[in-house]
Amino acid sequence: MSVDADTVRRIAHLARIAVAEEEVEHLRGELNAILAFVEQLSEVDVAGVEPMTSVTPMAMKKRPDVVTDGGSPDDVVNHAPASEGDFFLVPKVVE
């Protein structure tokens, strides 16, 4: 896949990045180099390779999935600017 100058301008527009006209050609080369590298990576055979969470073998830290009340709801809502009972009060944002 190859990126042309119009595509560079469109990507810049979608990303809300101001790109000067003299930078378009340089960015086109950069994007084409990135895409060529991605195409090169897709050629690697990864069949049978387990996904990794780290480059060094390690067990993931896990905690039990237990629903709690947070310890003390009174302590939690005491830090809120406004609360009512065990609930936070927030300003209305929908008109």
Biopython code that builds the backbone (N, CA, C, O; Angstrom):
import numpy as np
from Bio.PDB.StructureBuilder import StructureBuilder

atoms = [
    (1, "MET", "N", (0.849, -1.182, 0.000)),
    (1, "MET", "CA", (0.000, 0.000, 0.000)),
    (1, "MET", "C", (0.891, 1.241, 0.000)),
    (1, "MET", "O", (1.914, 1.286, 0.683)),
    (2, "SER", "N", (0.498, 2.216, -0.754)),
    (2, "SER", "CA", (1.271, 3.450, -0.851)),
    (2, "SER", "C", (0.357, 4.642, -0.563)),
    (2, "SER", "O", (-0.805, 4.676, -0.966)),
    (3, "VAL", "N", (0.919, 5.602, 0.140)),
    (3, "VAL", "CA", (0.178, 6.809, 0.513)),
    (3, "VAL", "C", (0.589, 7.932, -0.430)),
    (3, "VAL", "O", (1.780, 8.152, -0.653)),
    (4, "ASP", "N", (-0.393, 8.646, -0.987)),
    (4, "ASP", "CA", (-0.079, 9.789, -1.839)),
    (4, "ASP", "C", (-0.263, 11.089, -1.047)),
    (4, "ASP", "O", (-0.680, 11.069, 0.111)),
    (5, "ALA", "N", (0.053, 12.206, -1.685)),
    (5, "ALA", "CA", (0.011, 13.506, -1.011)),
    (5, "ALA", "C", (-1.405, 13.859, -0.547)),
    (5, "ALA", "O", (-1.576, 14.441, 0.524)),
    (6, "ASP", "N", (-2.422, 13.511, -1.347)),
    (6, "ASP", "CA", (-3.802, 13.806, -0.949)),
    (6, "ASP", "C", (-4.195, 13.026, 0.296)),
    (6, "ASP", "O", (-4.920, 13.536, 1.151)),
    (7, "THR", "N", (-3.716, 11.788, 0.398)),
    (7, "THR", "CA", (-4.012, 10.986, 1.580)),
    (7, "THR", "C", (-3.335, 11.574, 2.804)),
    (7, "THR", "O", (-3.918, 11.571, 3.888)),
    (8, "VAL", "N", (-2.123, 12.074, 2.656)),
    (8, "VAL", "CA", (-1.417, 12.721, 3.775)),
    (8, "VAL", "C", (-2.215, 13.923, 4.268)),
    (8, "VAL", "O", (-2.383, 14.122, 5.471)),
    (9, "ARG", "N", (-2.701, 14.715, 3.328)),
    (9, "ARG", "CA", (-3.499, 15.891, 3.717)),
    (9, "ARG", "C", (-4.788, 15.469, 4.430)),
    (9, "ARG", "O", (-5.199, 16.099, 5.405)),
    (10, "ARG", "N", (-5.422, 14.401, 3.936)),
    (10, "ARG", "CA", (-6.658, 13.912, 4.560)),
    (10, "ARG", "C", (-6.398, 13.384, 5.967)),
    (10, "ARG", "O", (-7.168, 13.665, 6.887)),
    (11, "ILE", "N", (-5.325, 12.625, 6.140)),
    (11, "ILE", "CA", (-4.975, 12.107, 7.464)),
    (11, "ILE", "C", (-4.705, 13.263, 8.419)),
    (11, "ILE", "O", (-5.158, 13.245, 9.564)),
    (12, "ALA", "N", (-3.973, 14.264, 7.954)),
    (12, "ALA", "CA", (-3.682, 15.428, 8.783)),
    (12, "ALA", "C", (-4.967, 16.154, 9.163)),
    (12, "ALA", "O", (-5.117, 16.601, 10.301)),
    (13, "HIS", "N", (-5.881, 16.272, 8.224)),
    (13, "HIS", "CA", (-7.166, 16.928, 8.498)),
    (13, "HIS", "C", (-7.959, 16.141, 9.541)),
    (13, "HIS", "O", (-8.495, 16.724, 10.483)),
    (14, "LEU", "N", (-8.034, 14.810, 9.373)),
    (14, "LEU", "CA", (-8.782, 13.979, 10.312)),
    (14, "LEU", "C", (-8.155, 14.002, 11.710)),
    (14, "LEU", "O", (-8.863, 13.926, 12.715)),
    (15, "ALA", "N", (-6.827, 14.108, 11.767)),
    (15, "ALA", "CA", (-6.129, 14.148, 13.057)),
    (15, "ALA", "C", (-6.066, 15.560, 13.623)),
    (15, "ALA", "O", (-5.516, 15.776, 14.702)),
    (16, "ARG", "N", (-6.622, 16.509, 12.902)),
    (16, "ARG", "CA", (-6.609, 17.918, 13.316)),
    (16, "ARG", "C", (-5.179, 18.432, 13.526)),
    (16, "ARG", "O", (-4.880, 19.121, 14.502)),
    (17, "ILE", "N", (-4.301, 18.069, 12.568)),
    (17, "ILE", "CA", (-2.902, 18.489, 12.611)),
    (17, "ILE", "C", (-2.665, 19.439, 11.445)),
    (17, "ILE", "O", (-2.983, 19.124, 10.299)),
    (18, "ALA", "N", (-2.105, 20.601, 11.748)),
    (18, "ALA", "CA", (-1.780, 21.555, 10.691)),
    (18, "ALA", "C", (-0.472, 21.118, 10.033)),
    (18, "ALA", "O", (0.561, 21.025, 10.697)),
    (19, "VAL", "N", (-0.519, 20.853, 8.746)),
    (19, "VAL", "CA", (0.659, 20.415, 8.007)),
    (19, "VAL", "C", (0.910, 21.414, 6.887)),
    (19, "VAL", "O", (0.047, 21.644, 6.040)),
    (20, "ALA", "N", (2.096, 22.003, 6.891)),
    (20, "ALA", "CA", (2.469, 22.933, 5.827)),
    (20, "ALA", "C", (2.680, 22.161, 4.530)),
    (20, "ALA", "O", (3.039, 20.983, 4.556)),
    (21, "GLU", "N", (2.461, 22.817, 3.409)),
    (21, "GLU", "CA", (2.554, 22.156, 2.108)),
    (21, "GLU", "C", (3.942, 21.561, 1.872)),
    (21, "GLU", "O", (4.066, 20.510, 1.242)),
    (22, "GLU", "N", (4.991, 22.227, 2.374)),
    (22, "GLU", "CA", (6.345, 21.702, 2.165)),
    (22, "GLU", "C", (6.653, 20.471, 3.025)),
    (22, "GLU", "O", (7.648, 19.789, 2.783)),
    (23, "GLU", "N", (5.815, 20.179, 4.021)),
    (23, "GLU", "CA", (6.008, 19.003, 4.870)),
    (23, "GLU", "C", (5.297, 17.759, 4.330)),
    (23, "GLU", "O", (5.576, 16.646, 4.776)),
    (24, "VAL", "N", (4.387, 17.938, 3.379)),
    (24, "VAL", "CA", (3.560, 16.840, 2.885)),
    (24, "VAL", "C", (4.413, 15.730, 2.293)),
    (24, "VAL", "O", (4.181, 14.557, 2.582)),
    (25, "GLU", "N", (5.387, 16.074, 1.477)),
    (25, "GLU", "CA", (6.216, 15.052, 0.823)),
    (25, "GLU", "C", (7.035, 14.265, 1.839)),
    (25, "GLU", "O", (7.166, 13.046, 1.723)),
    (26, "HIS", "N", (7.584, 14.953, 2.830)),
    (26, "HIS", "CA", (8.345, 14.268, 3.883)),
    (26, "HIS", "C", (7.437, 13.312, 4.663)),
    (26, "HIS", "O", (7.831, 12.178, 4.940)),
    (27, "LEU", "N", (6.239, 13.754, 5.015)),
    (27, "LEU", "CA", (5.303, 12.905, 5.750)),
    (27, "LEU", "C", (4.844, 11.725, 4.906)),
    (27, "LEU", "O", (4.617, 10.636, 5.433)),
    (28, "ARG", "N", (4.707, 11.931, 3.609)),
    (28, "ARG", "CA", (4.329, 10.836, 2.723)),
    (28, "ARG", "C", (5.379, 9.731, 2.779)),
    (28, "ARG", "O", (5.045, 8.549, 2.857)),
    (29, "GLY", "N", (6.650, 10.124, 2.740)),
    (29, "GLY", "CA", (7.730, 9.146, 2.840)),
    (29, "GLY", "C", (7.720, 8.422, 4.182)),
    (29, "GLY", "O", (7.922, 7.209, 4.241)),
    (30, "GLU", "N", (7.483, 9.169, 5.255)),
    (30, "GLU", "CA", (7.434, 8.571, 6.596)),
    (30, "GLU", "C", (6.290, 7.560, 6.696)),
    (30, "GLU", "O", (6.485, 6.447, 7.184)),
    (31, "LEU", "N", (5.103, 7.944, 6.236)),
    (31, "LEU", "CA", (3.952, 7.040, 6.309)),
    (31, "LEU", "C", (4.159, 5.800, 5.444)),
    (31, "LEU", "O", (3.788, 4.699, 5.851)),
    (32, "ASN", "N", (4.741, 5.961, 4.265)),
    (32, "ASN", "CA", (5.012, 4.813, 3.412)),
    (32, "ASN", "C", (6.032, 3.873, 4.058)),
    (32, "ASN", "O", (5.914, 2.656, 3.917)),
    (33, "ALA", "N", (7.028, 4.413, 4.760)),
    (33, "ALA", "CA", (8.009, 3.581, 5.455)),
    (33, "ALA", "C", (7.345, 2.800, 6.589)),
    (33, "ALA", "O", (7.657, 1.628, 6.798)),
    (34, "ILE", "N", (6.435, 3.439, 7.319)),
    (34, "ILE", "CA", (5.714, 2.763, 8.402)),
    (34, "ILE", "C", (4.864, 1.638, 7.838)),
    (34, "ILE", "O", (4.869, 0.527, 8.367)),
    (35, "LEU", "N", (4.135, 1.920, 6.765)),
    (35, "LEU", "CA", (3.279, 0.896, 6.170)),
    (35, "LEU", "C", (4.103, -0.260, 5.601)),
    (35, "LEU", "O", (3.673, -1.412, 5.670)),
    (36, "ALA", "N", (5.266, 0.026, 5.047)),
    (36, "ALA", "CA", (6.136, -1.035, 4.535)),
    (36, "ALA", "C", (6.610, -1.920, 5.677)),
    (36, "ALA", "O", (6.696, -3.138, 5.524)),
    (37, "PHE", "N", (6.916, -1.319, 6.818)),
    (37, "PHE", "CA", (7.339, -2.103, 7.982)),
    (37, "PHE", "C", (6.197, -2.980, 8.487)),
    (37, "PHE", "O", (6.425, -4.133, 8.852)),
    (38, "VAL", "N", (4.979, -2.457, 8.514)),
    (38, "VAL", "CA", (3.824, -3.248, 8.946)),
    (38, "VAL", "C", (3.598, -4.415, 7.993)),
    (38, "VAL", "O", (3.295, -5.523, 8.435)),
    (39, "GLU", "N", (3.742, -4.180, 6.695)),
    (39, "GLU", "CA", (3.616, -5.262, 5.718)),
    (39, "GLU", "C", (4.686, -6.323, 5.941)),
    (39, "GLU", "O", (4.420, -7.517, 5.803)),
    (40, "GLN", "N", (5.893, -5.889, 6.286)),
    (40, "GLN", "CA", (6.980, -6.826, 6.571)),
    (40, "GLN", "C", (6.647, -7.660, 7.813)),
    (40, "GLN", "O", (6.936, -8.857, 7.842)),
    (41, "LEU", "N", (6.051, -7.055, 8.825)),
    (41, "LEU", "CA", (5.674, -7.788, 10.030)),
    (41, "LEU", "C", (4.597, -8.824, 9.747)),
    (41, "LEU", "O", (4.572, -9.882, 10.377)),
    (42, "SER", "N", (3.705, -8.528, 8.803)),
    (42, "SER", "CA", (2.624, -9.466, 8.509)),
    (42, "SER", "C", (3.138, -10.742, 7.838)),
    (42, "SER", "O", (2.411, -11.733, 7.767)),
    (43, "GLU", "N", (4.361, -10.732, 7.352)),
    (43, "GLU", "CA", (4.941, -11.917, 6.731)),
    (43, "GLU", "C", (5.450, -12.926, 7.754)),
    (43, "GLU", "O", (5.719, -14.073, 7.397)),
    (44, "VAL", "N", (5.586, -12.531, 9.006)),
    (44, "VAL", "CA", (6.107, -13.412, 10.049)),
    (44, "VAL", "C", (5.057, -14.448, 10.413)),
    (44, "VAL", "O", (3.899, -14.107, 10.652)),
    (45, "ASP", "N", (5.463, -15.719, 10.455)),
    (45, "ASP", "CA", (4.553, -16.804, 10.819)),
    (45, "ASP", "C", (4.488, -16.901, 12.344)),
    (45, "ASP", "O", (5.470, -17.273, 12.985)),
    (46, "VAL", "N", (3.345, -16.569, 12.917)),
    (46, "VAL", "CA", (3.169, -16.604, 14.368)),
    (46, "VAL", "C", (2.196, -17.704, 14.789)),
    (46, "VAL", "O", (1.685, -17.689, 15.909)),
    (47, "ALA", "N", (1.942, -18.656, 13.892)),
    (47, "ALA", "CA", (1.039, -19.758, 14.220)),
    (47, "ALA", "C", (1.639, -20.556, 15.376)),
    (47, "ALA", "O", (2.807, -20.942, 15.334)),
    (48, "GLY", "N", (0.842, -20.794, 16.389)),
    (48, "GLY", "CA", (1.283, -21.573, 17.536)),
    (48, "GLY", "C", (2.034, -20.783, 18.588)),
    (48, "GLY", "O", (2.452, -21.354, 19.596)),
    (49, "VAL", "N", (2.220, -19.491, 18.387)),
    (49, "VAL", "CA", (2.916, -18.666, 19.371)),
    (49, "VAL", "C", (1.889, -18.113, 20.349)),
    (49, "VAL", "O", (0.921, -17.467, 19.947)),
    (50, "GLU", "N", (2.105, -18.370, 21.629)),
    (50, "GLU", "CA", (1.181, -17.886, 22.656)),
    (50, "GLU", "C", (1.337, -16.377, 22.842)),
    (50, "GLU", "O", (2.452, -15.859, 22.765)),
    (51, "PRO", "N", (0.244, -15.674, 23.083)),
    (51, "PRO", "CA", (0.342, -14.231, 23.374)),
    (51, "PRO", "C", (1.125, -14.008, 24.672)),
    (51, "PRO", "O", (1.062, -14.819, 25.595)),
    (52, "MET", "N", (1.858, -12.899, 24.724)),
    (52, "MET", "CA", (2.662, -12.599, 25.907)),
    (52, "MET", "C", (2.141, -11.350, 26.593)),
    (52, "MET", "O", (1.615, -10.443, 25.949)),
    (53, "THR", "N", (2.294, -11.318, 27.902)),
    (53, "THR", "CA", (1.979, -10.110, 28.661)),
    (53, "THR", "C", (3.251, -9.381, 29.035)),
    (53, "THR", "O", (3.207, -8.226, 29.459)),
    (54, "SER", "N", (4.396, -10.052, 28.880)),
    (54, "SER", "CA", (5.684, -9.475, 29.232)),
    (54, "SER", "C", (6.768, -10.211, 28.453)),
    (54, "SER", "O", (6.543, -11.328, 27.987)),
    (55, "VAL", "N", (7.933, -9.603, 28.307)),
    (55, "VAL", "CA", (9.028, -10.282, 27.630)),
    (55, "VAL", "C", (9.703, -11.296, 28.538)),
    (55, "VAL", "O", (10.440, -12.161, 28.065)),
    (56, "THR", "N", (9.457, -11.196, 29.835)),
    (56, "THR", "CA", (9.966, -12.181, 30.782)),
    (56, "THR", "C", (8.789, -12.975, 31.327)),
    (56, "THR", "O", (7.732, -12.402, 31.590)),
    (57, "PRO", "N", (8.951, -14.289, 31.502)),
    (57, "PRO", "CA", (7.837, -15.089, 32.008)),
    (57, "PRO", "C", (7.437, -14.650, 33.421)),
    (57, "PRO", "O", (8.286, -14.510, 34.302)),
    (58, "MET", "N", (6.166, -14.440, 33.619)),
    (58, "MET", "CA", (5.676, -14.061, 34.941)),
    (58, "MET", "C", (4.194, -14.393, 35.023)),
    (58, "MET", "O", (3.492, -14.432, 34.012)),
    (59, "ALA", "N", (3.739, -14.630, 36.230)),
    (59, "ALA", "CA", (2.317, -14.888, 36.445)),
    (59, "ALA", "C", (1.614, -13.552, 36.661)),
    (59, "ALA", "O", (2.131, -12.665, 37.340)),
    (60, "MET", "N", (0.436, -13.425, 36.075)),
    (60, "MET", "CA", (-0.333, -12.200, 36.254)),
    (60, "MET", "C", (-0.861, -12.132, 37.682)),
    (60, "MET", "O", (-1.311, -13.132, 38.241)),
    (61, "LYS", "N", (-0.799, -10.949, 38.256)),
    (61, "LYS", "CA", (-1.352, -10.746, 39.583)),
    (61, "LYS", "C", (-2.863, -10.662, 39.464)),
    (61, "LYS", "O", (-3.389, -9.904, 38.650)),
    (62, "LYS", "N", (-3.551, -11.435, 40.269)),
    (62, "LYS", "CA", (-5.005, -11.452, 40.203)),
    (62, "LYS", "C", (-5.580, -11.270, 41.593)),
    (62, "LYS", "O", (-4.955, -11.636, 42.588)),
    (63, "ARG", "N", (-6.749, -10.714, 41.655)),
    (63, "ARG", "CA", (-7.474, -10.600, 42.915)),
    (63, "ARG", "C", (-8.851, -11.202, 42.716)),
    (63, "ARG", "O", (-9.348, -11.271, 41.592)),
    (64, "PRO", "N", (-9.461, -11.633, 43.791)),
    (64, "PRO", "CA", (-10.809, -12.195, 43.635)),
    (64, "PRO", "C", (-11.789, -11.120, 43.162)),
    (64, "PRO", "O", (-11.709, -9.964, 43.577)),
    (65, "ASP", "N", (-12.704, -11.517, 42.295)),
    (65, "ASP", "CA", (-13.719, -10.603, 41.771)),
    (65, "ASP", "C", (-14.907, -10.620, 42.721)),
    (65, "ASP", "O", (-15.863, -11.374, 42.536)),
    (66, "VAL", "N", (-14.826, -9.775, 43.737)),
    (66, "VAL", "CA", (-15.837, -9.753, 44.778)),
    (66, "VAL", "C", (-16.426, -8.346, 44.856)),
    (66, "VAL", "O", (-15.689, -7.361, 44.878)),
    (67, "VAL", "N", (-17.745, -8.256, 44.898)),
    (67, "VAL", "CA", (-18.410, -6.966, 45.036)),
    (67, "VAL", "C", (-18.374, -6.558, 46.505)),
    (67, "VAL", "O", (-18.753, -7.329, 47.386)),
    (68, "THR", "N", (-17.912, -5.333, 46.755)),
    (68, "THR", "CA", (-17.883, -4.814, 48.130)),
    (68, "THR", "C", (-18.553, -3.449, 48.153)),
    (68, "THR", "O", (-18.890, -2.892, 47.108)),
    (69, "ASP", "N", (-18.739, -2.928, 49.333)),
    (69, "ASP", "CA", (-19.324, -1.592, 49.464)),
    (69, "ASP", "C", (-18.246, -0.513, 49.481)),
    (69, "ASP", "O", (-18.543, 0.652, 49.745)),
    (70, "GLY", "N", (-17.017, -0.884, 49.207)),
    (70, "GLY", "CA", (-15.924, 0.083, 49.194)),
    (70, "GLY", "C", (-15.329, 0.295, 50.566)),
    (70, "GLY", "O", (-14.513, 1.196, 50.759)),
    (71, "GLY", "N", (-15.726, -0.522, 51.516)),
    (71, "GLY", "CA", (-15.161, -0.388, 52.856)),
    (71, "GLY", "C", (-16.033, 0.469, 53.739)),
    (71, "GLY", "O", (-16.614, -0.014, 54.711)),
    (72, "SER", "N", (-16.127, 1.733, 53.405)),
    (72, "SER", "CA", (-16.923, 2.650, 54.210)),
    (72, "SER", "C", (-17.503, 3.733, 53.308)),
    (72, "SER", "O", (-16.812, 4.698, 52.982)),
    (73, "PRO", "N", (-18.756, 3.589, 52.902)),
    (73, "PRO", "CA", (-19.344, 4.594, 52.000)),
    (73, "PRO", "C", (-19.346, 6.001, 52.601)),
    (73, "PRO", "O", (-19.224, 6.983, 51.868)),
    (74, "ASP", "N", (-19.481, 6.108, 53.897)),
    (74, "ASP", "CA", (-19.473, 7.444, 54.522)),
    (74, "ASP", "C", (-18.144, 8.147, 54.295)),
    (74, "ASP", "O", (-18.121, 9.345, 54.014)),
    (75, "ASP", "N", (-17.035, 7.420, 54.412)),
    (75, "ASP", "CA", (-15.720, 8.029, 54.180)),
    (75, "ASP", "C", (-15.555, 8.445, 52.728)),
    (75, "ASP", "O", (-14.914, 9.456, 52.440)),
    (76, "VAL", "N", (-16.131, 7.669, 51.807)),
    (76, "VAL", "CA", (-15.999, 7.976, 50.382)),
    (76, "VAL", "C", (-16.756, 9.253, 50.037)),
    (76, "VAL", "O", (-16.192, 10.150, 49.410)),
    (77, "VAL", "N", (-18.017, 9.350, 50.431)),
    (77, "VAL", "CA", (-18.812, 10.519, 50.054)),
    (77, "VAL", "C", (-18.455, 11.763, 50.859)),
    (77, "VAL", "O", (-18.818, 12.868, 50.456)),
    (78, "ASN", "N", (-17.755, 11.619, 51.982)),
    (78, "ASN", "CA", (-17.326, 12.793, 52.751)),
    (78, "ASN", "C", (-16.330, 13.639, 51.969)),
    (78, "ASN", "O", (-16.186, 14.830, 52.249)),
    (79, "HIS", "N", (-15.639, 13.049, 50.995)),
    (79, "HIS", "CA", (-14.660, 13.786, 50.185)),
    (79, "HIS", "C", (-15.299, 14.462, 48.975)),
    (79, "HIS", "O", (-14.629, 15.204, 48.257)),
    (80, "ALA", "N", (-16.571, 14.215, 48.746)),
    (80, "ALA", "CA", (-17.259, 14.804, 47.603)),
    (80, "ALA", "C", (-17.667, 16.240, 47.918)),
    (80, "ALA", "O", (-17.986, 16.551, 49.066)),
    (81, "PRO", "N", (-17.660, 17.123, 46.910)),
    (81, "PRO", "CA", (-18.112, 18.497, 47.137)),
    (81, "PRO", "C", (-19.580, 18.555, 47.554)),
    (81, "PRO", "O", (-19.971, 19.411, 48.348)),
    (82, "ALA", "N", (-20.395, 17.638, 47.015)),
    (82, "ALA", "CA", (-21.815, 17.599, 47.371)),
    (82, "ALA", "C", (-22.279, 16.150, 47.328)),
    (82, "ALA", "O", (-21.943, 15.405, 46.408)),
    (83, "SER", "N", (-23.059, 15.759, 48.339)),
    (83, "SER", "CA", (-23.561, 14.393, 48.368)),
    (83, "SER", "C", (-24.926, 14.377, 49.045)),
    (83, "SER", "O", (-25.310, 15.309, 49.752)),
    (84, "GLU", "N", (-25.633, 13.297, 48.804)),
    (84, "GLU", "CA", (-26.927, 13.091, 49.444)),
    (84, "GLU", "C", (-27.014, 11.605, 49.777)),
    (84, "GLU", "O", (-27.084, 10.765, 48.881)),
    (85, "GLY", "N", (-27.009, 11.290, 51.049)),
    (85, "GLY", "CA", (-26.981, 9.894, 51.464)),
    (85, "GLY", "C", (-25.652, 9.285, 51.048)),
    (85, "GLY", "O", (-24.599, 9.849, 51.345)),
    (86, "ASP", "N", (-25.679, 8.146, 50.368)),
    (86, "ASP", "CA", (-24.463, 7.491, 49.890)),
    (86, "ASP", "C", (-24.180, 7.802, 48.424)),
    (86, "ASP", "O", (-23.469, 7.050, 47.758)),
    (87, "PHE", "N", (-24.731, 8.908, 47.916)),
    (87, "PHE", "CA", (-24.599, 9.229, 46.501)),
    (87, "PHE", "C", (-23.899, 10.575, 46.299)),
    (87, "PHE", "O", (-24.042, 11.485, 47.116)),
    (88, "PHE", "N", (-23.144, 10.695, 45.208)),
    (88, "PHE", "CA", (-22.527, 11.955, 44.810)),
    (88, "PHE", "C", (-23.577, 12.797, 44.102)),
    (88, "PHE", "O", (-24.370, 12.268, 43.323)),
    (89, "LEU", "N", (-23.593, 14.086, 44.359)),
    (89, "LEU", "CA", (-24.461, 15.013, 43.627)),
    (89, "LEU", "C", (-23.592, 15.718, 42.588)),
    (89, "LEU", "O", (-22.540, 16.269, 42.915)),
    (90, "VAL", "N", (-24.039, 15.695, 41.345)),
    (90, "VAL", "CA", (-23.301, 16.337, 40.263)),
    (90, "VAL", "C", (-24.239, 17.303, 39.537)),
    (90, "VAL", "O", (-25.454, 17.105, 39.523)),
    (91, "PRO", "N", (-23.663, 18.353, 38.932)),
    (91, "PRO", "CA", (-24.532, 19.294, 38.207)),
    (91, "PRO", "C", (-25.092, 18.661, 36.940)),
    (91, "PRO", "O", (-24.467, 17.792, 36.332)),
    (92, "LYS", "N", (-26.267, 19.107, 36.561)),
    (92, "LYS", "CA", (-26.899, 18.624, 35.339)),
    (92, "LYS", "C", (-26.092, 19.104, 34.133)),
    (92, "LYS", "O", (-25.747, 20.282, 34.050)),
    (93, "VAL", "N", (-25.792, 18.204, 33.203)),
    (93, "VAL", "CA", (-24.997, 18.576, 32.041)),
    (93, "VAL", "C", (-25.767, 18.422, 30.739)),
    (93, "VAL", "O", (-25.248, 18.783, 29.682)),
    (94, "VAL", "N", (-26.986, 17.898, 30.778)),
    (94, "VAL", "CA", (-27.798, 17.719, 29.598)),
    (94, "VAL", "C", (-28.919, 18.744, 29.617)),
    (94, "VAL", "O", (-29.583, 18.938, 30.636)),
    (95, "GLU", "N", (-29.119, 19.391, 28.493)),
    (95, "GLU", "CA", (-30.183, 20.395, 28.444)),
    (95, "GLU", "C", (-31.382, 19.867, 27.714)),
    (95, "GLU", "O", (-32.380, 20.575, 27.573)),
]
sb = StructureBuilder()
sb.init_structure("model")
sb.init_model(0)
sb.init_chain("A")
sb.init_seg("    ")
for serial, (resi, resn, name, xyz) in enumerate(atoms, 1):
    if name == "N":
        sb.init_residue(resn, " ", resi, " ")
    sb.init_atom(name, np.array(xyz, "f"), 0.0, 1.0, " ", f" {name:<3s}", serial, name[0])
structure = sb.get_structure()
